[in-house]
Amino acid sequence: MNARISVCVPSFNHERYIGQALRSVLCQDVPSLEVVVVDDCSDDASVARIREIADPRVSLHINEQNVGPAETANRALAKATGEYITFFSSDDVMYPGALARKAAVLDADAEVGLVYSDAAIIDIDSRRIGDYWSSEGYKPLRGRLSLPMIASSGMFIPGLSAMIRKSCLDEVGPLDVSLRYACDGDLWLRIAARAKIEYVESPLVGWRQHSRNLHKVPDPSTYAERSMVTARILAQNPRAAPRWLHGALTANPLLQAVELAFRRDPREARDYLLRAFHCCPVHPLLPILYLNTFLDFPALWDLGIFRRLLLRLARADRKTA
């Protein structure tokens, strides 16, 4: 018998947190719940902690070799039977009512393919130290594929808060395992291109911050992947943004890679600038940033200003169209 909701949990070396994560899911007041855990060859006591939870709703599968988080999540997805799917990290926390509230949104509108919520930011002891959206400084996004979604390279959804309609996942396909850092943003954009996305304002999950977070230390390759994701979604959906902005939208993540790369090797930063030039030869920031790899004026690395300018120009373009 198929479950109504499947929670897919890729697990790796989170012995301290995995028990709390699973118990927070099992406490959800929803009918027909399954929790599919796939452990990616943890070398700590994660598997032992999982096996301590004697609940028939939990199934544990162990990879024969380490394959990484995206492939592990896809293997959990392949075993899930639910109508609605949630990917949930093995070090995070789900608050009471989270699954029921998001399922109600999907129940209410068949055109919604994904619903997500705000996320509390918690420390290693589960103390709340902030909220995701207040820290981001801009508003959550709703609806179908839009320019602001593309400008964020799809990284506008805290992945642990998302619930996805399984039929929508079947249509767009699983996570792209060739992407290490941007596979979730790529998936959200592919879903937005085919279905509506909705948002629940309350923080329904706790996103734990600790020293082993995958995104704890930003890496230039993170933004290089986001540029690839942006280019691909624009190629597949050219009308989602004004054509004159396509090159700049694709180049913009590379400029963030430039800033990070410069701190360790200015020559690497100039390589990213060259890639950005191929995306957008008329980009106004490229000569300035190239010069800044020699001078290093900190104010010139505030690339958020440029992203906000892009969005304003696009809005003005739509109003005059």
C-alpha positions in Angstrom: 0.0 0.0 0.0 1.4 3.4 -1.0 2.0 6.1 1.6 0.4 9.5 1.4 3.5 11.3 2.4 7.1 10.1 2.0 10.0 11.7 3.8 13.3 10.9 2.1 16.3 11.2 4.4 19.8 11.0 3.0 22.1 10.2 6.0 25.8 10.7 6.4 27.8 11.0 9.6 25.2 12.7 11.7 25.1 10.4 14.6 24.6 13.3 17.0 21.5 14.6 15.2 19.9 11.7 13.2 17.8 10.4 16.1 16.3 13.8 16.8 15.7 14.4 13.1 13.8 11.1 12.7 11.8 11.5 15.9 10.7 15.0 14.8 9.4 13.5 11.5 7.6 10.5 13.2 5.8 12.9 15.6 4.0 14.5 12.6 0.2 14.1 12.9 -0.5 12.8 9.4 -2.0 9.6 8.1 0.0 7.1 6.1 3.5 8.4 6.6 6.7 6.6 5.5 10.3 7.6 6.2 12.9 6.3 3.7 16.4 6.6 5.1 19.4 5.9 2.9 22.8 6.0 4.6 25.7 6.9 2.4 28.4 4.7 4.1 28.6 6.7 7.4 31.8 6.0 9.3 30.3 7.1 12.6 27.4 5.6 14.6 24.6 7.0 12.4 23.3 3.6 11.4 23.2 2.4 15.0 21.3 5.5 16.0 18.8 4.8 13.1 18.3 1.2 14.1 17.5 2.3 17.7 14.2 3.8 16.4 11.8 0.8 16.3 9.1 2.2 14.1 7.6 0.3 11.1 7.2 3.6 9.2 11.0 3.8 9.0 12.9 1.9 6.4 16.7 1.9 6.3 18.9 1.3 3.2 22.7 1.5 3.2 24.7 2.3 0.1 27.4 -0.2 -0.8 29.8 2.7 -1.4 29.7 6.5 -0.9 27.9 8.2 -3.7 27.3 11.7 -2.4 24.2 13.5 -1.2 22.4 14.0 -4.5 22.6 10.4 -5.6 21.7 9.2 -2.1 18.6 11.5 -2.1 17.6 10.1 -5.5 17.9 6.5 -4.2 15.6 7.4 -1.4 13.2 9.0 -3.9 13.3 5.8 -6.0 12.0 3.8 -3.0 9.3 6.3 -1.9 5.7 5.5 -2.6 4.0 8.7 -1.3 1.8 11.1 -3.2 3.8 13.9 -1.7 7.6 13.9 -1.2 9.8 15.7 1.2 13.6 15.6 1.2 14.8 16.1 4.8 18.4 16.3 6.1 19.6 14.0 8.8 20.8 16.8 10.9 17.7 19.1 10.9 14.4 19.2 12.8 10.8 19.2 11.7 8.4 21.2 13.9 4.8 19.9 14.8 2.3 20.4 12.0 4.9 20.9 9.3 3.8 18.1 7.0 0.0 18.6 7.5 0.2 22.3 6.7 2.1 21.8 3.5 0.0 18.8 2.4 -3.1 21.0 2.9 -1.7 23.5 0.4 -1.1 20.8 -2.2 -4.6 19.3 -1.6 -6.2 22.7 -2.1 -4.7 23.4 -5.6 -3.8 20.7 -8.1 -1.7 23.3 -10.0 0.8 23.6 -7.1 3.8 21.3 -7.7 5.8 22.4 -4.7 5.2 24.2 -1.4 7.9 25.4 1.0 8.1 27.3 4.2 10.3 29.5 6.2 13.0 27.8 8.3 14.3 28.6 11.7 18.1 28.6 11.9 19.2 26.5 14.9 22.5 25.8 16.5 24.0 22.5 17.5 21.8 22.4 20.6 18.6 23.1 18.6 18.4 26.7 20.0 16.7 29.1 17.5 19.2 31.8 16.4 17.3 33.3 13.5 15.0 32.7 10.6 16.0 32.0 7.0 14.0 34.7 5.2 14.8 37.5 7.6 18.5 36.7 7.1 18.1 36.7 3.3 16.7 40.3 3.2 14.2 39.8 0.4 10.7 38.4 0.0 9.9 34.7 -0.6 8.9 33.8 -4.1 5.7 32.2 -5.3 4.0 31.3 -8.6 5.5 29.9 -11.8 9.0 30.4 -13.2 10.0 34.1 -12.9 12.9 36.4 -13.3 13.6 36.7 -9.6 13.7 32.9 -9.3 16.2 32.7 -12.2 18.2 35.6 -10.8 18.6 33.5 -7.6 19.7 30.5 -9.7 16.8 28.6 -8.0 18.4 29.0 -4.5 15.3 30.7 -3.1 14.0 27.6 -1.3 15.5 26.1 1.9 15.4 22.5 0.6 14.5 20.9 3.9 11.2 22.9 4.0 10.0 21.7 0.5 7.1 19.3 -0.1 6.7 18.2 -3.7 3.9 16.5 -5.6 5.2 13.1 -6.7 3.6 13.4 -10.1 5.5 16.6 -10.7 8.8 15.0 -9.8 8.0 12.1 -12.2 7.6 14.7 -14.9 10.7 16.8 -14.3 13.0 14.1 -13.1 15.2 13.6 -10.0 18.1 15.7 -8.8 21.0 16.2 -11.2 23.9 14.2 -9.7 26.4 16.0 -11.8 25.8 19.1 -9.7 27.3 19.0 -6.2 26.2 22.3 -4.8 23.3 23.6 -7.0 21.3 20.4 -7.6 18.4 21.5 -5.4 18.2 25.0 -7.1 18.2 23.3 -10.5 15.3 21.0 -9.4 13.2 23.9 -8.0 13.6 25.8 -11.3 12.6 22.8 -13.3 9.5 22.4 -11.2 8.6 26.1 -11.4 8.8 25.9 -15.2 5.9 23.3 -15.1 3.9 24.0 -12.0 3.1 26.7 -9.4 5.2 27.1 -6.3 3.6 28.2 -3.0 4.9 29.4 0.3 3.9 29.0 4.0 5.2 31.9 6.0 5.7 30.1 9.3 9.1 28.5 10.1 8.0 24.8 10.0 11.5 23.3 10.1 14.8 23.9 11.9 17.9 24.3 9.7 20.9 23.3 11.8 24.1 25.3 11.4 27.3 23.5 12.4 30.9 23.1 11.2 30.1 20.2 8.8 27.3 21.9 6.7 27.9 21.4 3.0 27.5 25.1 2.3 29.3 26.3 5.5 32.3 27.5 3.6 31.3 29.1 0.3 33.3 27.8 -2.7 33.7 29.4 -6.1 32.5 26.2 -7.8 29.2 26.7 -6.1 28.5 29.8 -8.1 30.0 28.3 -11.3 27.3 25.6 -11.0 24.7 28.2 -10.4 25.7 29.9 -13.7 25.3 26.5 -15.5 21.8 26.1 -13.9 20.8 29.6 -15.0 22.0 29.1 -18.5 20.2 25.8 -18.8 16.8 27.0 -17.5 17.0 30.1 -19.8 17.8 27.9 -22.8 14.7 25.7 -22.0 12.5 28.7 -21.1 13.7 31.7 -23.1 10.6 33.8 -22.4 11.0 33.6 -18.6 13.2 36.7 -18.7 13.9 39.4 -21.3 16.4 38.1 -23.8 18.7 41.1 -23.4 19.2 40.0 -19.8 20.0 36.3 -20.4 23.8 36.8 -20.7 23.9 39.0 -17.6 21.8 36.6 -15.6 24.1 33.7 -16.5 27.3 35.8 -15.8 26.1 37.1 -12.5 26.8 33.9 -10.4 30.3 33.8 -12.0 31.0 37.3 -10.6 30.3 35.9 -7.1 32.8 33.1 -7.9 35.3 35.8 -8.9 35.0 37.4 -5.4 35.6 34.1 -3.6 38.3 32.9 -5.9 40.2 36.2 -5.6 40.8 35.5 -1.9 42.9 32.4 -2.7 44.2 33.0 -6.2 43.7 36.2 -8.3 44.5 34.1 -11.4 41.6 31.8 -10.7 39.4 34.9 -10.3 40.4 36.1 -13.7 39.5 32.7 -15.2 36.0 33.1 -13.9 35.9 36.6 -15.3 36.8 35.2 -18.7 33.9 32.7 -18.5 31.6 35.6 -17.5 32.8 37.6 -20.5 31.9 34.7 -22.8 28.4 34.8 -21.3 27.9 38.5 -21.5 30.6 40.5 -23.5 28.9 43.8 -22.7 28.5 43.2 -19.0 29.3 46.6 -17.3 31.0 45.2 -14.3 33.6 43.0 -16.0 36.3 45.6 -16.6 35.8 47.0 -13.2 36.1 43.6 -11.5 39.0 42.7 -13.6 40.8 45.8 -12.5 39.7 45.1 -8.9 41.6 41.7 -9.0 44.7 43.9 -8.9 43.5 46.7 -6.6 41.1 44.9 -4.3 38.7 47.7 -3.2 36.2 45.9 -0.9 33.2 48.0 -1.8 33.5 46.8 -5.4 32.8 43.2 -4.3 29.2 44.1 -3.2 27.6 42.2 -6.1 24.1 42.2 -4.5 23.8 45.8 -5.8 24.1 44.5 -9.3 21.5 41.8 -8.9 19.0 44.3 -7.5 19.7 46.6 -10.5 19.0 43.7 -12.9 15.6 43.1 -11.3 14.7 46.7 -11.4 15.6 47.0 -15.1 13.6 43.8 -15.9 10.5 45.2 -14.1 10.8 48.4 -16.0 11.1 46.5 -19.2 7.9 44.5 -18.4 5.9 47.7 -17.6 6.8 49.3 -20.9 6.2 46.1 -22.9 
